[in-house]
Amino acid sequence: MIKVGILDTPVTAEKSHGDKVASCIGFEHHDIEIISYKVLDDNDQGKAEELIKGIEYCITQNVDVINISAGIRKISEDTLRKLRQCCEKARSLGITIIAAANNKGETSYPADLESVLTVTEKRLLPEDSNKKLSLAYDSSMVTSKTNDDDKFLTGNSFLCALTTGIFAAFLEAGCLGQKKDESFIKLWHDLYEDGLISSSRPLGLIEDYGFVRLTEDCFLDNEMINRLKPEKICSLSDLADKKYRKGILGNPTYPVGDPLKNELIEKMVDCDMKTAYAVTPVFSVFERYMIKKRYGITVSNVYM
């Protein structure tokens, strides 16, 4: 089991920032052990000294990866030196630190340190950025994905958590090399090129897709249907008969259970579907990777 350190507000299932971060990680890979360490107060503010203590604690707990969906903008040279040394120590021990970049594109730590894997939205990435350990997403929109509250979330904090979950899933599957962070970055770019990483898509490019209702009478489905105005609409039970080669997957009921996932895969295979866009997530990135590998079906999340 992968051990994930979460440096945030405490993970207590009370809808705090840390809880939402844990929820995003858990959708991408639920079979994890969470090591929660408080570095943010009730106003989601923190100090670099607490980050250092949190990283050191995670090192003693032998975690595999540390998620830091927070950043410090003002820091003394001495404290920055200590934070840098702490992050470099973790990396030397094989622990990957994944940190969220600032939501305004401003310098913040530990995301701007060279030993840390930085996650951001593309529009916030500096044009002259040459940071080796960094990933940039098309959209900052993700979801909590495990229940009907706070379904849509935005910001680098949650992109960071999404990335940590993806990292944990592929690490568990033995897909990463000895230099885990560098190996993961290469893998992420391959997933992006294959269309398996969430993206924004212009409406006009998917208007010829058939819409598949996964839940009857869902207001989110109705909203998307009104926007897309698809000529073809069906329920999941009818999908195999409709022979949609390209589909838009409607909104499922959360949490998404294996029976629904298995039925959906079976129906997509039966109708020889090759491409599908999910308007809210159904499968994790690792699941999409395996679907592509086994069945040749590309399933992407799309935020419009």
C-alpha positions in Angstrom: 0.0 0.0 0.0 1.3 3.5 -0.9 1.8 5.9 2.0 0.8 9.5 1.1 1.7 12.4 3.4 -0.8 15.3 3.2 0.5 18.5 4.6 -2.6 20.7 4.9 -5.4 21.2 7.3 -6.1 18.0 9.2 -7.8 15.2 7.2 -10.9 14.7 9.4 -13.8 14.1 7.0 -15.3 17.5 8.0 -15.0 19.2 4.6 -11.9 21.2 5.3 -9.3 22.0 2.7 -7.3 18.9 3.7 -10.4 16.7 3.4 -11.1 17.9 -0.2 -7.4 17.3 -1.1 -7.6 13.8 0.3 -10.9 13.2 -1.6 -9.2 14.2 -4.9 -6.2 11.9 -4.2 -8.5 9.1 -3.1 -10.5 9.0 -6.3 -7.4 8.5 -8.4 -6.1 5.8 -6.0 -8.2 4.8 -3.1 -5.9 2.1 -1.7 -3.6 4.4 0.2 -2.5 5.0 3.7 -2.8 8.7 4.6 -0.3 10.4 6.9 -1.9 13.7 7.8 0.1 16.6 9.3 -1.4 20.0 10.1 0.5 22.9 8.5 -2.4 25.2 7.8 -4.7 27.0 10.3 -8.4 27.4 10.1 -8.0 30.2 7.6 -5.8 28.0 5.3 -2.7 30.0 6.2 0.6 28.4 7.2 4.3 29.1 7.9 7.4 27.6 6.3 8.6 26.3 9.7 5.5 24.1 9.9 6.1 22.8 6.4 9.6 21.8 7.3 8.4 20.0 10.4 5.7 18.3 8.3 8.2 17.1 5.7 10.5 15.8 8.4 7.6 14.0 10.1 6.7 12.4 6.8 10.3 11.2 6.3 10.2 9.5 9.7 7.0 7.8 8.6 8.6 6.5 5.4 6.0 7.9 3.1 6.2 7.3 -0.7 4.9 10.7 -1.7 4.1 14.0 0.0 1.2 16.3 -1.2 1.6 20.0 -0.4 -1.5 21.9 -1.7 -0.2 25.1 -0.2 2.6 27.6 -0.6 4.5 30.2 1.2 5.2 33.5 -0.5 7.2 35.4 2.1 10.1 33.6 3.6 13.5 34.5 5.0 16.7 33.4 3.3 17.6 31.2 6.3 14.2 29.5 6.4 14.3 29.0 2.7 17.6 27.3 3.0 16.3 25.0 5.6 13.2 24.2 3.5 15.3 23.5 0.4 17.6 21.2 2.4 14.6 19.4 3.8 13.0 18.9 0.4 16.3 17.7 -1.1 16.7 15.2 1.8 13.3 13.8 1.1 14.1 13.3 -2.6 17.4 11.7 -1.8 15.5 9.1 0.2 13.2 8.4 -2.7 10.3 10.4 -1.4 8.6 12.6 -4.1 7.2 15.9 -3.0 4.3 17.2 -5.2 3.4 20.9 -4.5 0.8 23.3 -5.9 2.1 26.4 -7.7 0.6 29.8 -6.7 -2.9 30.4 -8.2 -1.8 33.8 -9.4 1.4 32.7 -11.0 3.5 34.3 -8.2 6.6 32.7 -6.6 5.8 30.4 -3.8 7.5 27.7 -1.8 8.1 24.8 -1.8 6.6 24.6 -5.4 9.5 26.8 -6.8 12.2 24.6 -5.4 14.1 22.4 -8.0 13.7 19.2 -6.0 9.9 19.5 -5.9 7.5 18.4 -8.6 5.3 21.5 -9.3 1.7 21.3 -10.5 0.0 24.3 -12.2 -2.6 25.4 -14.7 -1.0 26.1 -18.1 -2.1 29.8 -18.2 -0.2 30.4 -15.0 3.1 28.9 -16.2 5.7 31.6 -16.7 6.8 31.8 -20.4 10.5 31.6 -19.4 10.0 28.6 -17.1 12.6 25.9 -17.5 11.8 24.0 -14.3 12.6 20.3 -14.9 10.1 18.9 -12.4 6.8 20.5 -13.4 3.5 19.6 -14.9 0.9 22.0 -16.5 -2.7 21.1 -17.0 -5.1 22.6 -19.6 -7.7 23.3 -16.9 -7.6 23.7 -13.1 -11.0 22.2 -12.7 -11.3 18.9 -10.8 -13.9 17.4 -8.5 -14.1 16.0 -5.0 -15.5 12.9 -6.8 -16.6 10.9 -3.8 -19.9 12.4 -2.9 -22.5 14.9 -4.1 -21.0 17.9 -2.2 -18.4 20.2 -3.6 -18.5 18.3 -6.8 -16.6 20.8 -8.9 -13.4 22.4 -7.5 -10.9 24.6 -9.1 -7.3 25.7 -8.4 -3.8 24.3 -8.3 -4.4 22.9 -4.8 -6.7 20.3 -6.3 -4.7 19.8 -9.5 -1.8 18.9 -7.1 -4.0 16.4 -5.2 -5.2 14.9 -8.5 -1.5 14.5 -9.6 -0.6 12.9 -6.3 -3.4 10.3 -6.7 -2.3 9.5 -10.3 1.3 9.2 -9.1 0.3 6.8 -6.3 -1.7 4.6 -8.7 1.1 4.2 -11.2 3.7 3.7 -8.4 1.5 1.0 -6.9 1.3 -0.7 -10.3 5.1 -0.7 -10.7 5.1 1.7 -13.7 7.7 4.2 -12.4 11.5 3.9 -12.6 14.1 4.4 -9.9 14.0 8.2 -10.3 10.3 8.2 -9.6 9.5 11.9 -10.2 11.3 12.1 -13.5 9.8 8.8 -14.7 6.3 10.0 -13.7 6.7 13.3 -15.7 7.6 11.3 -18.8 4.6 9.0 -18.2 2.3 12.0 -17.6 3.2 13.5 -20.9 2.5 10.2 -22.6 -0.9 10.1 -21.0 -1.5 13.7 -22.0 -0.6 12.9 -25.6 -2.9 9.9 -25.6 -5.8 12.1 -24.5 -6.1 10.5 -21.0 -5.5 13.6 -19.0 -8.4 16.0 -18.3 -8.7 18.8 -20.7 -10.9 21.7 -22.0 -12.6 21.1 -25.3 -14.5 23.5 -27.6 -18.1 22.5 -27.8 -18.0 22.3 -31.6 -15.6 19.5 -31.6 -17.8 17.1 -29.8 -21.3 17.9 -31.2 -21.4 14.8 -33.3 -21.0 12.5 -30.3 -23.8 10.5 -28.8 -24.8 11.4 -25.3 -25.1 8.5 -22.8 -27.1 9.0 -19.7 -25.6 7.2 -16.8 -28.2 8.4 -14.3 -31.8 9.0 -15.1 -33.2 12.6 -14.9 -29.9 14.2 -13.8 -30.0 18.0 -13.8 -26.3 18.0 -14.9 -27.1 15.8 -17.8 -30.0 18.0 -18.8 -27.7 21.1 -18.6 -25.1 19.5 -20.8 -27.7 18.3 -23.3 -29.1 21.8 -23.5 -25.7 23.1 -24.2 -24.5 20.5 -26.7 -27.8 19.7 -28.3 -26.7 16.2 -29.4 -28.7 14.5 -32.1 -28.3 11.2 -30.3 -29.2 10.5 -26.7 -29.5 7.1 -25.0 -29.4 5.4 -21.6 -26.6 3.1 -20.6 -28.9 0.1 -21.0 -29.5 1.0 -24.6 -25.9 1.9 -25.5 -24.9 -1.5 -27.0 -27.8 -1.2 -29.5 -27.0 2.3 -30.6 -23.5 1.6 -31.9 -22.1 5.0 -30.9 -18.4 5.1 -32.0 -18.0 8.3 -30.1 -19.8 9.1 -26.9 -20.2 11.7 -24.2 -20.6 10.0 -20.8 -23.2 11.7 -18.6 -23.1 12.3 -14.9 -22.8 9.2 -12.7 -24.0 8.9 -9.1 -21.1 9.3 -6.7 -19.3 7.3 -5.4 -19.0 5.5 -8.7 -19.1 1.7 -8.0 -17.4 -1.1 -9.9 -20.7 -2.5 -11.2 -21.4 0.7 -13.1 -17.8 0.9 -14.4 -17.8 -2.7 -15.5 -21.2 -2.4 -17.3 -20.1 0.8 -19.0 -16.8 -0.8 -20.3 -18.8 -3.8 -21.5 -21.3 -1.7 -23.4 -18.6 0.5 -24.9 -16.8 -2.6 -26.1 -20.0 -4.1 -27.5 -20.8 -1.1 -29.6 -17.1 -0.7 -30.7 -16.8 2.8 -29.2 -13.4 4.2 -29.7 -13.6 7.7 -28.0 -15.5 8.9 -25.0 -15.6 12.1 -23.1 -16.8 12.2 -19.5 -18.5 15.5 -18.4 -17.7 14.5 -14.8 -15.2 11.8 -13.9 -16.2 8.2 -14.0 -12.8 6.5 -14.3 -9.5 7.4 -12.6 -6.6 8.2 -14.9 -5.1 4.7 -14.2 -8.4 3.1 -15.1 -8.5 5.1 -18.3 -4.9 3.9 -19.0 -5.9 0.3 -18.6 -9.1 0.7 -20.7 -6.9 2.2 -23.5 -4.4 -0.6 -23.2 -6.9 -3.5 -23.1 -9.7 -2.3 -25.3 -8.3 0.6 -27.4 -10.9 3.0 -26.1 -9.8 6.5 -25.2 -11.8 8.0 -22.3 -11.0 11.6 -21.3 -12.5 14.0 -18.8 -13.7 17.2 -20.5 -14.6 20.4 -18.8 -16.6 22.9 -20.9 
